[in-house]
Amino acid sequence: MRSFSKNKYLDSLYKTILFFAFFHLILLLIFSIKTKNIEVLNIFNIIGLGLFFNNLNNGGFKLILSFVLIIVIYILIFIFSSKNNKNKK
C-alpha cells in the first residue's frame, strides 16, 4: 500500500481517516439511493457547514454548488499532486 508519510504513525493515521471517510461516503450513497433523497450527498451537510449556515442545507442550487465545489477541489488536488509527482522524478 502506498505511503502518505515517512512517519509510520502519521501514515497509519492518514489511512485510518481515509478509510472511515470512504466508508462514510459509501453509507451516505446507499442511504441516498434507499431514501431517494440526493440532498443527503450535499457536501455542506457532510462536512458540517450546515450546522453553522442553515441556508446551505437545502435547495437545488446549493446541491449543485456543493457538487461543483467537490469537482473544483478534486481538480486542484489533482493539479498539485501531479506537480509534486513531477518534481520527485
PEQUI-V829919 format. One record per run of one state. SS is the DSSP state (hx for helix, st for strand, lp for the rest). FROM is the first residue (numbers start at 1). LEN is the number of residues. If there is no record, write none. Layout:
ss:SS from:FROM len:LEN
ss:SS from:FROM len:LEN
This chain:
ss:lp from:1 len:7
ss:hx from:8 len:28
ss:lp from:36 len:2
ss:hx from:38 len:4
ss:lp from:42 len:1
ss:hx from:43 len:4
ss:lp from:47 len:2
ss:hx from:49 len:4
ss:lp from:53 len:1
ss:hx from:54 len:3
ss:lp from:57 len:3
ss:hx from:60 len:29
ss:lp from:89 len:1
